[in-house]
Each structure stands twice: as C-alpha cells, then as structure tokens.
Amino acid sequence: MPTIQPETKNKLPRNRPLAKRATNLSLSADVLDAAKALQINVSQACDNYLRELVRREQTDRWRTEHADFIAAYNASIETEGLPLDEWRTF
C-alpha cells in the first residue's frame, strides 16, 4: 500500500557556497576541549548537527500538518484500491 511521504531533499542549492553568519554559542567546556584535542572543526560539527535537527523538525511538522490528509488518502486507497489499478500490468 503506497503512502505519502514528506519531501526530504534539502531545498538549498548545492552548487554555490552557503552564506555563513557568526554567532555566539555556549558549549560544555569538557566537550569543547575534547573536540579541540581531536581536531574536530566545532563550527562545522555544530552546523551539520543543526542542519540535521532542522531537517528532522521540518519533516515532523510536515507530517503533523498533513496527517489528516494522509490518513484520508491511505483510507481511500485501502477501501478503493489504487487509482488506475485495473490497468496495471505488474
């Protein structure tokens, strides 16, 4: 049974550098020290984590916002079958 899924592709263009903006963060001193000792790029690590967190939150909000439609669509597929299913050859 097919279900509707949110669009999960990153909508930012990948062919040009993204603009960056300076910000202040408060991080746990022990974690920051360990990251520096391991030569981890803290800015890049925070950016990557925040990007993933934003993507997950957008997906969750999309699912919540469209939950009623998805449930109704899935119920209609369950009772009526797929549109044009009678002409499917596989």
DSSP file (Angstrom, degrees, kcal/mol; ACC not computed):
  #  RESIDUE AA STRUCTURE BP1 BP2  ACC     N-H-->O    O-->H-N    N-H-->O    O-->H-N    TCO  KAPPA ALPHA  PHI   PSI    X-CA   Y-CA   Z-CA
    1    1 A M              0   0    0      0, 0.0     2,-0.1     0, 0.0    73,-0.0   0.000 360.0 360.0 360.0 121.1    0.0    0.0    0.0
    2    2 A P        -     0   0    0      0, 0.0     2,-0.3     0, 0.0    75,-0.1  -0.428 360.0-167.4 -73.7 147.8    1.6    3.3   -1.0
    3    3 A T        -     0   0    0     -2,-0.1     2,-0.4    70,-0.0    67,-0.0  -0.936  25.7-107.3-130.2 157.1    1.8    6.1    1.4
    4    4 A I        -     0   0    0     -2,-0.3    70,-0.0    66,-0.1    66,-0.0  -0.694  35.7-167.1 -84.5 132.7    2.6    9.8    1.0
    5    5 A Q        -     0   0    0     -2,-0.4     3,-0.0     1,-0.0     2,-0.0  -0.893  24.6-105.2-118.2 150.0    6.0   10.8    2.4
    6    6 A P        -     0   0    0      0, 0.0     2,-0.5     0, 0.0    53,-0.1  -0.358  41.6 -98.6 -69.7 154.1    7.3   14.3    3.0
    7    7 A E        +     0   0    0      1,-0.2    55,-0.1    -2,-0.0     0, 0.0  -0.626  42.6 179.8 -71.6 121.7    9.8   15.7    0.7
    8    8 A T        +     0   0    0     -2,-0.5    -1,-0.2     2,-0.1     2,-0.1   0.426  37.1 117.3-108.5   0.3   13.1   15.2    2.4
    9    9 A K  S    S-     0   0    0      1,-0.1     2,-0.3     2,-0.1    -2,-0.0  -0.418  75.4-107.4 -68.5 142.8   15.5   16.7   -0.1
   10   10 A N        -     0   0    0      1,-0.1    -1,-0.1    -2,-0.1     4,-0.1  -0.563  24.2-152.0 -68.4 128.3   17.5   19.6    1.1
   11   11 A K        +     0   0    0     -2,-0.3    -1,-0.1     2,-0.1    -2,-0.1   0.436  64.1 102.7 -86.0   1.4   16.0   22.6   -0.7
   12   12 A L  S    S-     0   0    0      1,-0.1     2,-0.1     2,-0.0    -2,-0.1  -0.679  81.7-110.0 -85.8 137.4   19.3   24.6   -0.6
   13   13 A P        -     0   0    0      0, 0.0     3,-0.3     0, 0.0    -2,-0.1  -0.422  23.1-160.0 -65.9 139.5   21.3   24.7   -3.8
   14   14 A R  S    S+     0   0    0      1,-0.2     4,-0.1    -2,-0.1    -2,-0.0   0.533  75.7  76.4 -96.8  -8.8   24.5   22.7   -3.6
   15   15 A N  S    S+     0   0    0      2,-0.1    -1,-0.2     0, 0.0     0, 0.0   0.464  94.1  47.7 -88.9   0.5   26.4   24.3   -6.4
   16   16 A R  S    S-     0   0    0     -3,-0.3     2,-0.0     0, 0.0     0, 0.0  -0.986  94.8 -94.1-137.3 150.8   27.3   27.5   -4.6
   17   17 A P        -     0   0    0      0, 0.0     2,-0.3     0, 0.0    -2,-0.1  -0.318  42.1-119.0 -63.9 141.4   28.8   28.2   -1.2
   18   18 A L        -     0   0    0      1,-0.1     2,-0.1    -4,-0.1    -4,-0.0  -0.576  28.1-109.6 -80.4 142.4   26.3   28.8    1.6
   19   19 A A        -     0   0    0     -2,-0.3     2,-0.3     1,-0.0    -1,-0.1  -0.458  34.7-153.4 -68.4 141.9   26.5   32.2    3.3
   20   20 A K        -     0   0    0     -2,-0.1     2,-0.4    -3,-0.0    -1,-0.0  -0.887   7.3-160.6-118.7 151.3   27.7   31.9    6.9
   21   21 A R        -     0   0    0     -2,-0.3     2,-0.1     2,-0.0    -2,-0.0  -0.997  22.4-118.2-132.9 134.7   27.0   34.2    9.8
   22   22 A A        +     0   0    0     -2,-0.4     2,-0.3     2,-0.0     0, 0.0  -0.418  39.1 169.4 -69.9 144.0   28.9   34.5   13.0
   23   23 A T        -     0   0    0     -2,-0.1     2,-0.4     2,-0.0    -2,-0.0  -0.968  32.3-115.3-149.4 162.7   27.1   33.6   16.2
   24   24 A N        -     0   0    0     -2,-0.3     2,-0.3     2,-0.0    -2,-0.0  -0.878  31.4-176.4-104.4 134.9   28.0   33.0   19.9
   25   25 A L        -     0   0    0     -2,-0.4     2,-0.6     2,-0.0    -2,-0.0  -0.943  21.6-142.8-126.5 149.8   27.5   29.6   21.5
   26   26 A S        +     0   0    0     -2,-0.3     2,-0.3     2,-0.0    -2,-0.0  -0.966  30.3 176.1-110.5 117.7   27.9   28.3   25.0
   27   27 A L        -     0   0    0     -2,-0.6     2,-0.2     1,-0.0    -2,-0.0  -0.853  41.1 -89.1-119.7 154.3   29.2   24.8   24.9
   28   28 A S     >  -     0   0    0     -2,-0.3     4,-2.5     1,-0.1     5,-0.2  -0.437  35.9-135.9 -61.1 130.1   30.3   22.4   27.7
   29   29 A A  H  > S+     0   0    0      1,-0.2     4,-2.7     2,-0.2     5,-0.2   0.875 101.1  52.1 -60.1 -41.1   34.0   23.1   28.4
   30   30 A D  H  > S+     0   0    0      2,-0.2     4,-2.1     1,-0.2    -1,-0.2   0.896 112.3  45.1 -66.1 -38.9   34.9   19.4   28.7
   31   31 A V  H  > S+     0   0    0      2,-0.2     4,-2.6     1,-0.2    -2,-0.2   0.906 113.4  50.0 -70.1 -41.6   33.3   18.6   25.3
   32   32 A L  H  X S+     0   0    0     -4,-2.5     4,-2.4     2,-0.2    -2,-0.2   0.916 111.5  48.8 -62.8 -43.1   34.8   21.6   23.6
   33   33 A D  H  X S+     0   0    0     -4,-2.7     4,-2.3    -5,-0.2    -2,-0.2   0.915 112.2  48.4 -62.5 -43.1   38.3   20.7   25.0
   34   34 A A  H  X S+     0   0    0     -4,-2.1     4,-1.7     2,-0.2    -2,-0.2   0.901 110.9  50.9 -64.6 -40.8   37.9   17.1   23.8
   35   35 A A  H  <>S+     0   0    0     -4,-2.6     5,-3.0     1,-0.2    -2,-0.2   0.917 111.5  47.4 -63.1 -43.5   36.8   18.3   20.3
   36   36 A K  H ><5S+     0   0    0     -4,-2.4     3,-1.3     1,-0.2    -1,-0.2   0.897 109.7  52.9 -64.9 -39.8   39.7   20.6   20.0
   37   37 A A  H 3<5S+     0   0    0     -4,-2.3    -1,-0.2     1,-0.3    -2,-0.2   0.835 111.4  46.9 -63.8 -32.1   42.1   17.8   21.2
   38   38 A L  T 3<5S-     0   0    0     -4,-1.7    -1,-0.3    -5,-0.2    -2,-0.2   0.358 115.3-119.5 -89.1   4.6   40.7   15.6   18.5
   39   39 A Q  T < 5 +     0   0    0     -3,-1.3     2,-0.4     1,-0.2    -3,-0.2   0.858  53.6 165.4  57.8  39.8   41.0   18.4   15.9
   40   40 A I      < -     0   0    0     -5,-3.0     2,-1.1    -6,-0.1    -1,-0.2  -0.728  43.9-122.5 -84.9 131.6   37.2   18.5   15.3
   41   41 A N     >  -     0   0    0     -2,-0.4     4,-2.7     1,-0.2     5,-0.2  -0.647  27.1-167.0 -74.9 101.3   36.0   21.5   13.5
   42   42 A V  H  > S+     0   0    0     -2,-1.1     4,-2.7     1,-0.2     5,-0.2   0.881  83.1  52.4 -62.7 -41.2   33.5   22.7   16.1
   43   43 A S  H  > S+     0   0    0      1,-0.2     4,-2.4     2,-0.2    -1,-0.2   0.937 113.2  43.8 -60.7 -47.2   31.8   25.2   13.7
   44   44 A Q  H  > S+     0   0    0      2,-0.2     4,-2.8     1,-0.2    -2,-0.2   0.895 113.3  51.5 -66.2 -40.0   31.3   22.6   11.0
   45   45 A A  H  X S+     0   0    0     -4,-2.7     4,-2.4     2,-0.2    -2,-0.2   0.919 112.5  45.6 -63.4 -43.7   30.1   20.0   13.6
   46   46 A C  H  X S+     0   0    0     -4,-2.7     4,-2.9     2,-0.2     5,-0.2   0.912 113.2  50.4 -65.1 -42.0   27.6   22.4   15.0
   47   47 A D  H  X S+     0   0    0     -4,-2.4     4,-2.5    -5,-0.2    -2,-0.2   0.928 112.1  46.9 -61.6 -45.9   26.4   23.4   11.5
   48   48 A N  H  X S+     0   0    0     -4,-2.8     4,-2.0     2,-0.2    -2,-0.2   0.920 114.9  46.2 -63.0 -44.3   26.0   19.8   10.4
   49   49 A Y  H  X S+     0   0    0     -4,-2.4     4,-2.5     2,-0.2    -2,-0.2   0.929 114.0  47.5 -65.2 -44.9   24.1   18.9   13.6
   50   50 A L  H  X S+     0   0    0     -4,-2.9     4,-2.6     1,-0.2    -2,-0.2   0.890 109.9  53.7 -64.4 -38.7   21.9   21.9   13.5
   51   51 A R  H  X S+     0   0    0     -4,-2.5     4,-2.2    -5,-0.2    -1,-0.2   0.921 111.8  45.0 -60.3 -44.4   21.1   21.3    9.8
   52   52 A E  H  X S+     0   0    0     -4,-2.0     4,-2.5     2,-0.2    -2,-0.2   0.897 112.2  51.9 -66.7 -40.8   20.0   17.7   10.5
   53   53 A L  H  X S+     0   0    0     -4,-2.5     4,-2.3     2,-0.2    -2,-0.2   0.906 110.7  48.0 -62.0 -42.5   18.0   18.9   13.5
   54   54 A V  H  X S+     0   0    0     -4,-2.6     4,-2.7     2,-0.2    -2,-0.2   0.913 110.7  51.6 -63.9 -43.7   16.2   21.5   11.3
   55   55 A R  H  X S+     0   0    0     -4,-2.2     4,-2.2     1,-0.2    -2,-0.2   0.916 111.5  47.0 -60.5 -44.1   15.5   18.9    8.6
   56   56 A R  H  X S+     0   0    0     -4,-2.5     4,-2.8     2,-0.2    -1,-0.2   0.915 112.6  49.1 -64.0 -42.7   14.0   16.5   11.2
   57   57 A E  H  X S+     0   0    0     -4,-2.3     4,-2.6     2,-0.2    -2,-0.2   0.904 111.0  49.7 -64.9 -41.2   11.9   19.2   12.7
   58   58 A Q  H  X S+     0   0    0     -4,-2.7     4,-2.4     2,-0.2    -1,-0.2   0.910 112.1  48.8 -62.9 -41.5   10.6   20.3    9.3
   59   59 A T  H  X S+     0   0    0     -4,-2.2     4,-2.5    -5,-0.2    -2,-0.2   0.930 111.9  48.5 -63.3 -46.0    9.8   16.7    8.5
   60   60 A D  H  X S+     0   0    0     -4,-2.8     4,-2.3     1,-0.2    -2,-0.2   0.910 113.0  47.2 -61.6 -42.8    7.9   16.2   11.8
   61   61 A R  H  X S+     0   0    0     -4,-2.6     4,-2.9     2,-0.2    -1,-0.2   0.892 110.9  52.1 -66.8 -38.3    6.0   19.4   11.3
   62   62 A W  H  X S+     0   0    0     -4,-2.4     4,-2.1     2,-0.2    -2,-0.2   0.933 110.9  48.0 -61.1 -46.1    5.1   18.5    7.7
   63   63 A R  H  < S+     0   0    0     -4,-2.5     4,-0.5     2,-0.2    -2,-0.2   0.908 113.9  46.4 -61.8 -42.6    3.8   15.1    8.9
   64   64 A T  H >< S+     0   0    0     -4,-2.3     3,-0.8     1,-0.2     4,-0.4   0.928 113.2  49.1 -64.9 -44.9    1.8   16.7   11.7
   65   65 A E  H 3< S+     0   0    0     -4,-2.9     3,-0.2     1,-0.2    -2,-0.2   0.837 121.3  34.7 -63.9 -34.4    0.3   19.3    9.3
   66   66 A H  T 3X S+     0   0    0     -4,-2.1     4,-2.6    -5,-0.2    -1,-0.2   0.272  84.6 107.5-105.7  10.1   -0.6   16.8    6.7
   67   67 A A  H <> S+     0   0    0     -3,-0.8     4,-2.5    -4,-0.5     5,-0.2   0.881  79.0  50.6 -58.9 -42.0   -1.6   13.9    9.0
   68   68 A D  H  > S+     0   0    0     -4,-0.4     4,-2.3    -3,-0.2    -1,-0.2   0.928 113.0  45.2 -64.2 -44.8   -5.4   14.2    8.3
   69   69 A F  H  > S+     0   0    0      2,-0.2     4,-2.9    -4,-0.2     5,-0.2   0.923 113.4  49.9 -63.8 -44.1   -4.9   14.2    4.5
   70   70 A I  H  X S+     0   0    0     -4,-2.6     4,-2.9     1,-0.2     5,-0.2   0.913 111.3  48.8 -62.4 -43.0   -2.5   11.3    4.6
   71   71 A A  H  X S+     0   0    0     -4,-2.5     4,-2.2    -5,-0.2    -1,-0.2   0.915 113.6  46.9 -62.8 -43.1   -4.9    9.3    6.8
   72   72 A A  H  X S+     0   0    0     -4,-2.3     4,-2.2    -5,-0.2    -2,-0.2   0.912 113.6  48.1 -65.9 -42.1   -7.8   10.0    4.5
   73   73 A Y  H  X S+     0   0    0     -4,-2.9     4,-2.3     2,-0.2    -2,-0.2   0.939 112.8  47.5 -62.9 -47.8   -5.8    9.2    1.4
   74   74 A N  H  X S+     0   0    0     -4,-2.9     4,-2.1     1,-0.2    -1,-0.2   0.873 111.2  51.9 -63.2 -36.5   -4.5    5.9    2.8
   75   75 A A  H  X S+     0   0    0     -4,-2.2     4,-2.1    -5,-0.2    -1,-0.2   0.898 109.5  49.3 -65.9 -39.8   -8.0    5.0    3.9
   76   76 A S  H  X S+     0   0    0     -4,-2.2     4,-3.1     2,-0.2     5,-0.5   0.881 111.2  49.4 -68.3 -36.3   -9.4    5.6    0.4
   77   77 A I  H  X S+     0   0    0     -4,-2.3     4,-1.8     3,-0.2    -1,-0.2   0.895 110.4  52.0 -66.2 -38.9   -6.6    3.5   -1.1
   78   78 A E  H  < S+     0   0    0     -4,-2.1    -2,-0.2    -5,-0.2    -1,-0.2   0.893 120.8  31.7 -64.0 -40.4   -7.4    0.8    1.4
   79   79 A T  H  < S+     0   0    0     -4,-2.1    -2,-0.2    -5,-0.1    -1,-0.2   0.851 134.2  26.2 -88.1 -36.0  -11.1    0.8    0.5
   80   80 A E  H  < S-     0   0    0     -4,-3.1    -3,-0.2    -5,-0.2    -2,-0.2   0.606  99.4-133.5-104.7 -14.8  -11.0    1.7   -3.2
   81   81 A G     <  -     0   0    0     -4,-1.8    -1,-0.2    -5,-0.5    -2,-0.1  -0.229  48.0 -33.0  83.6 179.2   -7.5    0.5   -4.2
   82   82 A L  S >  S-     0   0    0      1,-0.1     3,-1.8    -4,-0.1     4,-0.3  -0.436  71.3-100.1 -72.0 144.4   -5.0    2.4   -6.3
   83   83 A P  T 3  S+     0   0    0      0, 0.0    -1,-0.1     0, 0.0    -2,-0.0  -0.433 109.6   7.0 -60.7 137.6   -6.2    4.8   -9.0
   84   84 A L  T >  S+     0   0    0     -2,-0.1     3,-1.5     1,-0.1     4,-0.2   0.662  87.3 139.6  63.8  18.3   -6.0    3.1  -12.4
   85   85 A D  G X   +     0   0    0     -3,-1.8     3,-1.5     1,-0.3    -1,-0.1   0.813  60.3  66.3 -62.0 -30.6   -5.0   -0.2  -10.6
   86   86 A E  G 3  S+     0   0    0     -4,-0.3    -1,-0.3     1,-0.3    -2,-0.0   0.729 101.7  48.5 -66.4 -20.1   -7.2   -2.2  -13.0
   87   87 A W  G <  S+     0   0    0     -3,-1.5    -1,-0.3     2,-0.0    -2,-0.2   0.367  82.8 119.5 -99.9   4.2   -4.9   -1.2  -15.9
   88   88 A R    <   -     0   0    0     -3,-1.5    -3,-0.0    -4,-0.2    -4,-0.0  -0.464  47.3-162.5 -70.2 139.9   -1.6   -2.1  -14.1
   89   89 A T              0   0    0     -2,-0.1    -1,-0.1     1,-0.1    -3,-0.0   0.307 360.0 360.0-106.9   8.0    0.4   -4.9  -15.9
   90   90 A F              0   0    0      0, 0.0    -1,-0.1     0, 0.0    -2,-0.0   0.359 360.0 360.0-127.4 360.0    2.6   -5.8  -12.9
